[in-house]
């Protein structure tokens, strides 16, 4: 199954990785591991997580307050956005 990140999701991931690494050395690696784990869980069962809007779903990371917004279509997982859930929820709720 193919996984693709939209550019906005890649940008947000880089920002989060930088922020966490500045807080504590090695923390960005833990975040990246969590993202990879979430993607593995999506691959195992793409429709298991809560729908958001008509086409998207959200999966939460276990350790970090981060959510992945994705859609599953034609055997492809598209990561549309990575949400820093420490921020204002109204901001991200209006997007989907």
ChimeraX commands (.cxc) that place a marker at each C-alpha (Angstrom):
marker #1 position 0.00,0.00,0.00 radius 0.5
marker #1 position 1.40,3.37,-1.02 radius 0.5
marker #1 position 1.65,6.25,1.47 radius 0.5
marker #1 position 1.94,9.82,0.29 radius 0.5
marker #1 position 2.29,13.05,2.28 radius 0.5
marker #1 position 0.83,16.28,0.96 radius 0.5
marker #1 position 3.28,19.18,1.15 radius 0.5
marker #1 position 1.35,20.86,3.97 radius 0.5
marker #1 position 1.69,17.67,6.04 radius 0.5
marker #1 position 5.42,17.42,5.31 radius 0.5
marker #1 position 5.91,21.05,6.32 radius 0.5
marker #1 position 4.04,20.59,9.59 radius 0.5
marker #1 position 5.97,17.41,10.37 radius 0.5
marker #1 position 9.30,19.19,9.87 radius 0.5
marker #1 position 8.14,22.05,12.12 radius 0.5
marker #1 position 7.09,19.62,14.85 radius 0.5
marker #1 position 10.29,17.58,14.59 radius 0.5
marker #1 position 12.35,20.77,14.90 radius 0.5
marker #1 position 10.31,22.04,17.85 radius 0.5
marker #1 position 10.60,18.77,19.80 radius 0.5
marker #1 position 14.32,18.37,19.06 radius 0.5
marker #1 position 14.94,21.91,20.36 radius 0.5
marker #1 position 13.20,20.93,23.60 radius 0.5
marker #1 position 15.15,17.71,24.13 radius 0.5
marker #1 position 17.74,15.93,22.06 radius 0.5
marker #1 position 16.35,12.71,20.60 radius 0.5
marker #1 position 12.70,13.66,21.08 radius 0.5
marker #1 position 12.21,14.21,17.36 radius 0.5
marker #1 position 13.25,10.59,16.74 radius 0.5
marker #1 position 10.57,9.43,19.17 radius 0.5
marker #1 position 8.00,11.56,17.37 radius 0.5
marker #1 position 9.03,10.15,14.00 radius 0.5
marker #1 position 8.76,6.61,15.42 radius 0.5
marker #1 position 5.22,7.44,16.59 radius 0.5
marker #1 position 4.28,8.76,13.15 radius 0.5
marker #1 position 5.63,5.60,11.51 radius 0.5
marker #1 position 3.70,3.47,14.01 radius 0.5
marker #1 position 0.49,5.37,13.23 radius 0.5
marker #1 position 1.03,4.82,9.51 radius 0.5
marker #1 position 1.52,1.09,10.15 radius 0.5
marker #1 position -1.76,1.01,12.08 radius 0.5
marker #1 position -3.53,2.82,9.23 radius 0.5
marker #1 position -2.11,0.34,6.71 radius 0.5
marker #1 position -3.38,-2.57,8.80 radius 0.5
marker #1 position -6.94,-1.18,8.91 radius 0.5
marker #1 position -7.42,2.10,7.02 radius 0.5
marker #1 position -11.08,2.55,7.96 radius 0.5
marker #1 position -10.69,1.95,11.70 radius 0.5
marker #1 position -10.31,5.57,12.78 radius 0.5
marker #1 position -12.81,8.31,13.27 radius 0.5
marker #1 position -14.12,9.96,10.10 radius 0.5
marker #1 position -13.67,13.70,9.77 radius 0.5
marker #1 position -15.76,15.17,7.00 radius 0.5
marker #1 position -16.66,13.06,4.01 radius 0.5
marker #1 position -13.27,11.75,2.92 radius 0.5
marker #1 position -10.82,12.09,5.80 radius 0.5
marker #1 position -10.07,10.24,9.02 radius 0.5
marker #1 position -8.00,11.11,12.07 radius 0.5
marker #1 position -5.60,8.93,14.02 radius 0.5
marker #1 position -3.98,10.12,17.23 radius 0.5
marker #1 position -0.42,9.38,18.25 radius 0.5
marker #1 position -0.02,7.56,21.56 radius 0.5
marker #1 position 2.64,9.69,23.26 radius 0.5
marker #1 position 2.55,13.08,21.54 radius 0.5
marker #1 position -0.44,15.39,21.21 radius 0.5
marker #1 position -0.40,15.03,17.46 radius 0.5
marker #1 position -3.00,13.76,15.02 radius 0.5
marker #1 position -2.68,12.62,11.44 radius 0.5
marker #1 position -5.47,13.48,9.04 radius 0.5
marker #1 position -5.56,11.06,6.14 radius 0.5
marker #1 position -7.72,9.70,3.39 radius 0.5
marker #1 position -7.70,6.20,1.96 radius 0.5
marker #1 position -8.52,5.77,-1.68 radius 0.5
marker #1 position -7.59,3.28,-4.40 radius 0.5
marker #1 position -5.08,1.42,-2.20 radius 0.5
marker #1 position -3.28,4.67,-1.34 radius 0.5
marker #1 position -3.06,6.47,1.99 radius 0.5
marker #1 position -2.70,10.22,1.65 radius 0.5
marker #1 position -1.57,12.08,4.76 radius 0.5
marker #1 position -3.33,15.41,4.28 radius 0.5
marker #1 position -2.29,17.16,7.44 radius 0.5
marker #1 position -0.43,16.67,10.69 radius 0.5
marker #1 position -2.08,18.48,13.57 radius 0.5
marker #1 position -0.39,19.81,16.65 radius 0.5
marker #1 position -3.25,19.26,19.07 radius 0.5
marker #1 position -1.70,21.58,21.62 radius 0.5
marker #1 position -2.89,24.45,19.41 radius 0.5
marker #1 position -6.37,25.93,19.17 radius 0.5
marker #1 position -8.81,23.14,18.19 radius 0.5
marker #1 position -11.11,25.60,16.42 radius 0.5
marker #1 position -8.30,26.25,13.93 radius 0.5
marker #1 position -8.07,22.65,12.76 radius 0.5
marker #1 position -11.72,21.71,13.14 radius 0.5
marker #1 position -12.73,24.29,10.54 radius 0.5
marker #1 position -10.43,22.72,7.93 radius 0.5
marker #1 position -12.38,19.48,7.58 radius 0.5
marker link #1:1,2 radius 0.2
marker link #1:2,3 radius 0.2
marker link #1:3,4 radius 0.2
marker link #1:4,5 radius 0.2
marker link #1:5,6 radius 0.2
marker link #1:6,7 radius 0.2
marker link #1:7,8 radius 0.2
marker link #1:8,9 radius 0.2
marker link #1:9,10 radius 0.2
marker link #1:10,11 radius 0.2
marker link #1:11,12 radius 0.2
marker link #1:12,13 radius 0.2
marker link #1:13,14 radius 0.2
marker link #1:14,15 radius 0.2
marker link #1:15,16 radius 0.2
marker link #1:16,17 radius 0.2
marker link #1:17,18 radius 0.2
marker link #1:18,19 radius 0.2
marker link #1:19,20 radius 0.2
marker link #1:20,21 radius 0.2
marker link #1:21,22 radius 0.2
marker link #1:22,23 radius 0.2
marker link #1:23,24 radius 0.2
marker link #1:24,25 radius 0.2
marker link #1:25,26 radius 0.2
marker link #1:26,27 radius 0.2
marker link #1:27,28 radius 0.2
marker link #1:28,29 radius 0.2
marker link #1:29,30 radius 0.2
marker link #1:30,31 radius 0.2
marker link #1:31,32 radius 0.2
marker link #1:32,33 radius 0.2
marker link #1:33,34 radius 0.2
marker link #1:34,35 radius 0.2
marker link #1:35,36 radius 0.2
marker link #1:36,37 radius 0.2
marker link #1:37,38 radius 0.2
marker link #1:38,39 radius 0.2
marker link #1:39,40 radius 0.2
marker link #1:40,41 radius 0.2
marker link #1:41,42 radius 0.2
marker link #1:42,43 radius 0.2
marker link #1:43,44 radius 0.2
marker link #1:44,45 radius 0.2
marker link #1:45,46 radius 0.2
marker link #1:46,47 radius 0.2
marker link #1:47,48 radius 0.2
marker link #1:48,49 radius 0.2
marker link #1:49,50 radius 0.2
marker link #1:50,51 radius 0.2
marker link #1:51,52 radius 0.2
marker link #1:52,53 radius 0.2
marker link #1:53,54 radius 0.2
marker link #1:54,55 radius 0.2
marker link #1:55,56 radius 0.2
marker link #1:56,57 radius 0.2
marker link #1:57,58 radius 0.2
marker link #1:58,59 radius 0.2
marker link #1:59,60 radius 0.2
marker link #1:60,61 radius 0.2
marker link #1:61,62 radius 0.2
marker link #1:62,63 radius 0.2
marker link #1:63,64 radius 0.2
marker link #1:64,65 radius 0.2
marker link #1:65,66 radius 0.2
marker link #1:66,67 radius 0.2
marker link #1:67,68 radius 0.2
marker link #1:68,69 radius 0.2
marker link #1:69,70 radius 0.2
marker link #1:70,71 radius 0.2
marker link #1:71,72 radius 0.2
marker link #1:72,73 radius 0.2
marker link #1:73,74 radius 0.2
marker link #1:74,75 radius 0.2
marker link #1:75,76 radius 0.2
marker link #1:76,77 radius 0.2
marker link #1:77,78 radius 0.2
marker link #1:78,79 radius 0.2
marker link #1:79,80 radius 0.2
marker link #1:80,81 radius 0.2
marker link #1:81,82 radius 0.2
marker link #1:82,83 radius 0.2
marker link #1:83,84 radius 0.2
marker link #1:84,85 radius 0.2
marker link #1:85,86 radius 0.2
marker link #1:86,87 radius 0.2
marker link #1:87,88 radius 0.2
marker link #1:88,89 radius 0.2
marker link #1:89,90 radius 0.2
marker link #1:90,91 radius 0.2
marker link #1:91,92 radius 0.2
marker link #1:92,93 radius 0.2
marker link #1:93,94 radius 0.2
marker link #1:94,95 radius 0.2
marker link #1:95,96 radius 0.2
view
